[in-house]
Amino acid sequence: MIALDAYTRVYPARGPTDMRCQIDGLAARVEDTLQADLFSSHLLVFCNRARDKIKVLVWYRNGFWLWYRRLEKQRFWWPEGTKPGPVELSVRELLRHQRFGP
């Protein structure tokens, strides 16, 4: 089981991500835009344009986990894509931001 503690950081990718991307495509996006360490065991989170699907990429021991969640009626809160630099959240903030928008 992957432990999420107070030291685990969450890096949401600003703007929409093509949900057809799998581990390799998302890993490339991490290197290009998130400016986060791909092998840090932190959560790298991606969302689609409609904000009803997310993928979470995390390195664990010797490989990647890819988690996927789809909402049926609501939307995820998501940072806008216009501001420069990476966004960093704690796991607690991520869970708090699951208060879904319209």
MODELLER restraints for C-alpha pairs under 7 A, 6 or more apart:
rsr = mdl.restraints
at = mdl.atoms
rsr.add(forms.Gaussian(group=physical.xy_distance, feature=features.Distance(at['CA:8:A'], at['CA:42:A']), mean=5.38, stdev=0.5))
rsr.add(forms.Gaussian(group=physical.xy_distance, feature=features.Distance(at['CA:8:A'], at['CA:90:A']), mean=6.60, stdev=0.5))
rsr.add(forms.Gaussian(group=physical.xy_distance, feature=features.Distance(at['CA:8:A'], at['CA:91:A']), mean=6.51, stdev=0.5))
rsr.add(forms.Gaussian(group=physical.xy_distance, feature=features.Distance(at['CA:9:A'], at['CA:42:A']), mean=5.15, stdev=0.5))
rsr.add(forms.Gaussian(group=physical.xy_distance, feature=features.Distance(at['CA:9:A'], at['CA:43:A']), mean=6.27, stdev=0.5))
rsr.add(forms.Gaussian(group=physical.xy_distance, feature=features.Distance(at['CA:9:A'], at['CA:88:A']), mean=6.71, stdev=0.5))
rsr.add(forms.Gaussian(group=physical.xy_distance, feature=features.Distance(at['CA:9:A'], at['CA:89:A']), mean=5.87, stdev=0.5))
rsr.add(forms.Gaussian(group=physical.xy_distance, feature=features.Distance(at['CA:9:A'], at['CA:90:A']), mean=4.90, stdev=0.5))
rsr.add(forms.Gaussian(group=physical.xy_distance, feature=features.Distance(at['CA:9:A'], at['CA:91:A']), mean=6.30, stdev=0.5))
rsr.add(forms.Gaussian(group=physical.xy_distance, feature=features.Distance(at['CA:10:A'], at['CA:42:A']), mean=6.02, stdev=0.5))
rsr.add(forms.Gaussian(group=physical.xy_distance, feature=features.Distance(at['CA:10:A'], at['CA:43:A']), mean=4.68, stdev=0.5))
rsr.add(forms.Gaussian(group=physical.xy_distance, feature=features.Distance(at['CA:10:A'], at['CA:44:A']), mean=6.03, stdev=0.5))
rsr.add(forms.Gaussian(group=physical.xy_distance, feature=features.Distance(at['CA:10:A'], at['CA:88:A']), mean=5.73, stdev=0.5))
rsr.add(forms.Gaussian(group=physical.xy_distance, feature=features.Distance(at['CA:10:A'], at['CA:89:A']), mean=4.84, stdev=0.5))
rsr.add(forms.Gaussian(group=physical.xy_distance, feature=features.Distance(at['CA:10:A'], at['CA:90:A']), mean=5.59, stdev=0.5))
rsr.add(forms.Gaussian(group=physical.xy_distance, feature=features.Distance(at['CA:10:A'], at['CA:91:A']), mean=6.21, stdev=0.5))
rsr.add(forms.Gaussian(group=physical.xy_distance, feature=features.Distance(at['CA:11:A'], at['CA:43:A']), mean=6.13, stdev=0.5))
rsr.add(forms.Gaussian(group=physical.xy_distance, feature=features.Distance(at['CA:11:A'], at['CA:44:A']), mean=4.90, stdev=0.5))
rsr.add(forms.Gaussian(group=physical.xy_distance, feature=features.Distance(at['CA:11:A'], at['CA:45:A']), mean=5.98, stdev=0.5))
rsr.add(forms.Gaussian(group=physical.xy_distance, feature=features.Distance(at['CA:11:A'], at['CA:87:A']), mean=5.89, stdev=0.5))
rsr.add(forms.Gaussian(group=physical.xy_distance, feature=features.Distance(at['CA:11:A'], at['CA:88:A']), mean=4.95, stdev=0.5))
rsr.add(forms.Gaussian(group=physical.xy_distance, feature=features.Distance(at['CA:11:A'], at['CA:89:A']), mean=6.36, stdev=0.5))
rsr.add(forms.Gaussian(group=physical.xy_distance, feature=features.Distance(at['CA:12:A'], at['CA:44:A']), mean=5.98, stdev=0.5))
rsr.add(forms.Gaussian(group=physical.xy_distance, feature=features.Distance(at['CA:12:A'], at['CA:45:A']), mean=4.51, stdev=0.5))
rsr.add(forms.Gaussian(group=physical.xy_distance, feature=features.Distance(at['CA:12:A'], at['CA:46:A']), mean=5.96, stdev=0.5))
rsr.add(forms.Gaussian(group=physical.xy_distance, feature=features.Distance(at['CA:12:A'], at['CA:87:A']), mean=6.26, stdev=0.5))
rsr.add(forms.Gaussian(group=physical.xy_distance, feature=features.Distance(at['CA:13:A'], at['CA:34:A']), mean=6.14, stdev=0.5))
rsr.add(forms.Gaussian(group=physical.xy_distance, feature=features.Distance(at['CA:13:A'], at['CA:45:A']), mean=6.17, stdev=0.5))
rsr.add(forms.Gaussian(group=physical.xy_distance, feature=features.Distance(at['CA:13:A'], at['CA:46:A']), mean=5.45, stdev=0.5))
rsr.add(forms.Gaussian(group=physical.xy_distance, feature=features.Distance(at['CA:14:A'], at['CA:79:A']), mean=5.65, stdev=0.5))
rsr.add(forms.Gaussian(group=physical.xy_distance, feature=features.Distance(at['CA:14:A'], at['CA:80:A']), mean=5.70, stdev=0.5))
rsr.add(forms.Gaussian(group=physical.xy_distance, feature=features.Distance(at['CA:14:A'], at['CA:81:A']), mean=4.47, stdev=0.5))
rsr.add(forms.Gaussian(group=physical.xy_distance, feature=features.Distance(at['CA:15:A'], at['CA:79:A']), mean=6.95, stdev=0.5))
rsr.add(forms.Gaussian(group=physical.xy_distance, feature=features.Distance(at['CA:15:A'], at['CA:80:A']), mean=5.63, stdev=0.5))
rsr.add(forms.Gaussian(group=physical.xy_distance, feature=features.Distance(at['CA:15:A'], at['CA:81:A']), mean=4.26, stdev=0.5))
rsr.add(forms.Gaussian(group=physical.xy_distance, feature=features.Distance(at['CA:16:A'], at['CA:47:A']), mean=5.59, stdev=0.5))
rsr.add(forms.Gaussian(group=physical.xy_distance, feature=features.Distance(at['CA:16:A'], at['CA:48:A']), mean=4.74, stdev=0.5))
rsr.add(forms.Gaussian(group=physical.xy_distance, feature=features.Distance(at['CA:16:A'], at['CA:49:A']), mean=4.66, stdev=0.5))
rsr.add(forms.Gaussian(group=physical.xy_distance, feature=features.Distance(at['CA:17:A'], at['CA:46:A']), mean=6.04, stdev=0.5))
rsr.add(forms.Gaussian(group=physical.xy_distance, feature=features.Distance(at['CA:17:A'], at['CA:47:A']), mean=5.62, stdev=0.5))
rsr.add(forms.Gaussian(group=physical.xy_distance, feature=features.Distance(at['CA:17:A'], at['CA:48:A']), mean=5.02, stdev=0.5))
rsr.add(forms.Gaussian(group=physical.xy_distance, feature=features.Distance(at['CA:17:A'], at['CA:49:A']), mean=6.93, stdev=0.5))
rsr.add(forms.Gaussian(group=physical.xy_distance, feature=features.Distance(at['CA:18:A'], at['CA:48:A']), mean=6.16, stdev=0.5))
rsr.add(forms.Gaussian(group=physical.xy_distance, feature=features.Distance(at['CA:19:A'], at['CA:48:A']), mean=6.14, stdev=0.5))
rsr.add(forms.Gaussian(group=physical.xy_distance, feature=features.Distance(at['CA:23:A'], at['CA:66:A']), mean=6.88, stdev=0.5))
rsr.add(forms.Gaussian(group=physical.xy_distance, feature=features.Distance(at['CA:27:A'], at['CA:38:A']), mean=6.96, stdev=0.5))
rsr.add(forms.Gaussian(group=physical.xy_distance, feature=features.Distance(at['CA:30:A'], at['CA:36:A']), mean=6.49, stdev=0.5))
rsr.add(forms.Gaussian(group=physical.xy_distance, feature=features.Distance(at['CA:30:A'], at['CA:38:A']), mean=6.77, stdev=0.5))
rsr.add(forms.Gaussian(group=physical.xy_distance, feature=features.Distance(at['CA:34:A'], at['CA:86:A']), mean=5.42, stdev=0.5))
rsr.add(forms.Gaussian(group=physical.xy_distance, feature=features.Distance(at['CA:35:A'], at['CA:86:A']), mean=6.60, stdev=0.5))
rsr.add(forms.Gaussian(group=physical.xy_distance, feature=features.Distance(at['CA:39:A'], at['CA:59:A']), mean=5.39, stdev=0.5))
rsr.add(forms.Gaussian(group=physical.xy_distance, feature=features.Distance(at['CA:40:A'], at['CA:59:A']), mean=6.69, stdev=0.5))
rsr.add(forms.Gaussian(group=physical.xy_distance, feature=features.Distance(at['CA:41:A'], at['CA:58:A']), mean=5.62, stdev=0.5))
rsr.add(forms.Gaussian(group=physical.xy_distance, feature=features.Distance(at['CA:41:A'], at['CA:59:A']), mean=4.84, stdev=0.5))
rsr.add(forms.Gaussian(group=physical.xy_distance, feature=features.Distance(at['CA:41:A'], at['CA:60:A']), mean=5.98, stdev=0.5))
rsr.add(forms.Gaussian(group=physical.xy_distance, feature=features.Distance(at['CA:42:A'], at['CA:58:A']), mean=6.10, stdev=0.5))
rsr.add(forms.Gaussian(group=physical.xy_distance, feature=features.Distance(at['CA:43:A'], at['CA:56:A']), mean=6.26, stdev=0.5))
rsr.add(forms.Gaussian(group=physical.xy_distance, feature=features.Distance(at['CA:43:A'], at['CA:57:A']), mean=6.04, stdev=0.5))
rsr.add(forms.Gaussian(group=physical.xy_distance, feature=features.Distance(at['CA:43:A'], at['CA:58:A']), mean=5.21, stdev=0.5))
rsr.add(forms.Gaussian(group=physical.xy_distance, feature=features.Distance(at['CA:44:A'], at['CA:56:A']), mean=5.52, stdev=0.5))
rsr.add(forms.Gaussian(group=physical.xy_distance, feature=features.Distance(at['CA:44:A'], at['CA:57:A']), mean=5.06, stdev=0.5))
rsr.add(forms.Gaussian(group=physical.xy_distance, feature=features.Distance(at['CA:44:A'], at['CA:58:A']), mean=6.30, stdev=0.5))
rsr.add(forms.Gaussian(group=physical.xy_distance, feature=features.Distance(at['CA:45:A'], at['CA:54:A']), mean=6.87, stdev=0.5))
rsr.add(forms.Gaussian(group=physical.xy_distance, feature=features.Distance(at['CA:45:A'], at['CA:55:A']), mean=5.79, stdev=0.5))
rsr.add(forms.Gaussian(group=physical.xy_distance, feature=features.Distance(at['CA:45:A'], at['CA:56:A']), mean=4.46, stdev=0.5))
rsr.add(forms.Gaussian(group=physical.xy_distance, feature=features.Distance(at['CA:45:A'], at['CA:57:A']), mean=6.40, stdev=0.5))
rsr.add(forms.Gaussian(group=physical.xy_distance, feature=features.Distance(at['CA:46:A'], at['CA:54:A']), mean=5.45, stdev=0.5))
rsr.add(forms.Gaussian(group=physical.xy_distance, feature=features.Distance(at['CA:46:A'], at['CA:55:A']), mean=5.19, stdev=0.5))
rsr.add(forms.Gaussian(group=physical.xy_distance, feature=features.Distance(at['CA:46:A'], at['CA:56:A']), mean=6.37, stdev=0.5))
rsr.add(forms.Gaussian(group=physical.xy_distance, feature=features.Distance(at['CA:47:A'], at['CA:53:A']), mean=5.77, stdev=0.5))
rsr.add(forms.Gaussian(group=physical.xy_distance, feature=features.Distance(at['CA:47:A'], at['CA:54:A']), mean=4.39, stdev=0.5))
rsr.add(forms.Gaussian(group=physical.xy_distance, feature=features.Distance(at['CA:47:A'], at['CA:55:A']), mean=6.52, stdev=0.5))
rsr.add(forms.Gaussian(group=physical.xy_distance, feature=features.Distance(at['CA:48:A'], at['CA:54:A']), mean=6.61, stdev=0.5))
rsr.add(forms.Gaussian(group=physical.xy_distance, feature=features.Distance(at['CA:51:A'], at['CA:75:A']), mean=5.19, stdev=0.5))
rsr.add(forms.Gaussian(group=physical.xy_distance, feature=features.Distance(at['CA:51:A'], at['CA:76:A']), mean=5.37, stdev=0.5))
rsr.add(forms.Gaussian(group=physical.xy_distance, feature=features.Distance(at['CA:52:A'], at['CA:70:A']), mean=5.77, stdev=0.5))
rsr.add(forms.Gaussian(group=physical.xy_distance, feature=features.Distance(at['CA:52:A'], at['CA:71:A']), mean=5.14, stdev=0.5))
rsr.add(forms.Gaussian(group=physical.xy_distance, feature=features.Distance(at['CA:52:A'], at['CA:74:A']), mean=6.67, stdev=0.5))
rsr.add(forms.Gaussian(group=physical.xy_distance, feature=features.Distance(at['CA:52:A'], at['CA:75:A']), mean=4.83, stdev=0.5))
rsr.add(forms.Gaussian(group=physical.xy_distance, feature=features.Distance(at['CA:52:A'], at['CA:76:A']), mean=6.13, stdev=0.5))
rsr.add(forms.Gaussian(group=physical.xy_distance, feature=features.Distance(at['CA:53:A'], at['CA:69:A']), mean=5.62, stdev=0.5))
rsr.add(forms.Gaussian(group=physical.xy_distance, feature=features.Distance(at['CA:53:A'], at['CA:70:A']), mean=4.42, stdev=0.5))
rsr.add(forms.Gaussian(group=physical.xy_distance, feature=features.Distance(at['CA:53:A'], at['CA:71:A']), mean=6.35, stdev=0.5))
rsr.add(forms.Gaussian(group=physical.xy_distance, feature=features.Distance(at['CA:54:A'], at['CA:68:A']), mean=5.77, stdev=0.5))
rsr.add(forms.Gaussian(group=physical.xy_distance, feature=features.Distance(at['CA:54:A'], at['CA:69:A']), mean=5.39, stdev=0.5))
rsr.add(forms.Gaussian(group=physical.xy_distance, feature=features.Distance(at['CA:54:A'], at['CA:70:A']), mean=6.69, stdev=0.5))
rsr.add(forms.Gaussian(group=physical.xy_distance, feature=features.Distance(at['CA:55:A'], at['CA:66:A']), mean=6.70, stdev=0.5))
rsr.add(forms.Gaussian(group=physical.xy_distance, feature=features.Distance(at['CA:55:A'], at['CA:67:A']), mean=5.43, stdev=0.5))
rsr.add(forms.Gaussian(group=physical.xy_distance, feature=features.Distance(at['CA:55:A'], at['CA:68:A']), mean=4.48, stdev=0.5))
rsr.add(forms.Gaussian(group=physical.xy_distance, feature=features.Distance(at['CA:55:A'], at['CA:69:A']), mean=6.54, stdev=0.5))
rsr.add(forms.Gaussian(group=physical.xy_distance, feature=features.Distance(at['CA:56:A'], at['CA:66:A']), mean=5.65, stdev=0.5))
rsr.add(forms.Gaussian(group=physical.xy_distance, feature=features.Distance(at['CA:56:A'], at['CA:67:A']), mean=4.94, stdev=0.5))
rsr.add(forms.Gaussian(group=physical.xy_distance, feature=features.Distance(at['CA:56:A'], at['CA:68:A']), mean=6.47, stdev=0.5))
rsr.add(forms.Gaussian(group=physical.xy_distance, feature=features.Distance(at['CA:57:A'], at['CA:64:A']), mean=6.80, stdev=0.5))
rsr.add(forms.Gaussian(group=physical.xy_distance, feature=features.Distance(at['CA:57:A'], at['CA:65:A']), mean=5.85, stdev=0.5))
rsr.add(forms.Gaussian(group=physical.xy_distance, feature=features.Distance(at['CA:57:A'], at['CA:66:A']), mean=4.77, stdev=0.5))
rsr.add(forms.Gaussian(group=physical.xy_distance, feature=features.Distance(at['CA:57:A'], at['CA:67:A']), mean=6.56, stdev=0.5))
rsr.add(forms.Gaussian(group=physical.xy_distance, feature=features.Distance(at['CA:58:A'], at['CA:64:A']), mean=5.61, stdev=0.5))
rsr.add(forms.Gaussian(group=physical.xy_distance, feature=features.Distance(at['CA:58:A'], at['CA:65:A']), mean=5.32, stdev=0.5))
rsr.add(forms.Gaussian(group=physical.xy_distance, feature=features.Distance(at['CA:58:A'], at['CA:66:A']), mean=6.68, stdev=0.5))
rsr.add(forms.Gaussian(group=physical.xy_distance, feature=features.Distance(at['CA:59:A'], at['CA:65:A']), mean=6.29, stdev=0.5))
rsr.add(forms.Gaussian(group=physical.xy_distance, feature=features.Distance(at['CA:74:A'], at['CA:100:A']), mean=6.09, stdev=0.5))
rsr.add(forms.Gaussian(group=physical.xy_distance, feature=features.Distance(at['CA:74:A'], at['CA:101:A']), mean=6.85, stdev=0.5))
rsr.add(forms.Gaussian(group=physical.xy_distance, feature=features.Distance(at['CA:74:A'], at['CA:102:A']), mean=6.66, stdev=0.5))
rsr.add(forms.Gaussian(group=physical.xy_distance, feature=features.Distance(at['CA:75:A'], at['CA:100:A']), mean=5.29, stdev=0.5))
rsr.add(forms.Gaussian(group=physical.xy_distance, feature=features.Distance(at['CA:75:A'], at['CA:101:A']), mean=5.42, stdev=0.5))
rsr.add(forms.Gaussian(group=physical.xy_distance, feature=features.Distance(at['CA:75:A'], at['CA:102:A']), mean=6.43, stdev=0.5))
rsr.add(forms.Gaussian(group=physical.xy_distance, feature=features.Distance(at['CA:76:A'], at['CA:98:A']), mean=6.12, stdev=0.5))
rsr.add(forms.Gaussian(group=physical.xy_distance, feature=features.Distance(at['CA:76:A'], at['CA:100:A']), mean=5.05, stdev=0.5))
rsr.add(forms.Gaussian(group=physical.xy_distance, feature=features.Distance(at['CA:76:A'], at['CA:101:A']), mean=6.17, stdev=0.5))
rsr.add(forms.Gaussian(group=physical.xy_distance, feature=features.Distance(at['CA:77:A'], at['CA:97:A']), mean=5.99, stdev=0.5))
rsr.add(forms.Gaussian(group=physical.xy_distance, feature=features.Distance(at['CA:77:A'], at['CA:98:A']), mean=6.61, stdev=0.5))
rsr.add(forms.Gaussian(group=physical.xy_distance, feature=features.Distance(at['CA:77:A'], at['CA:100:A']), mean=5.90, stdev=0.5))
rsr.add(forms.Gaussian(group=physical.xy_distance, feature=features.Distance(at['CA:77:A'], at['CA:101:A']), mean=5.86, stdev=0.5))
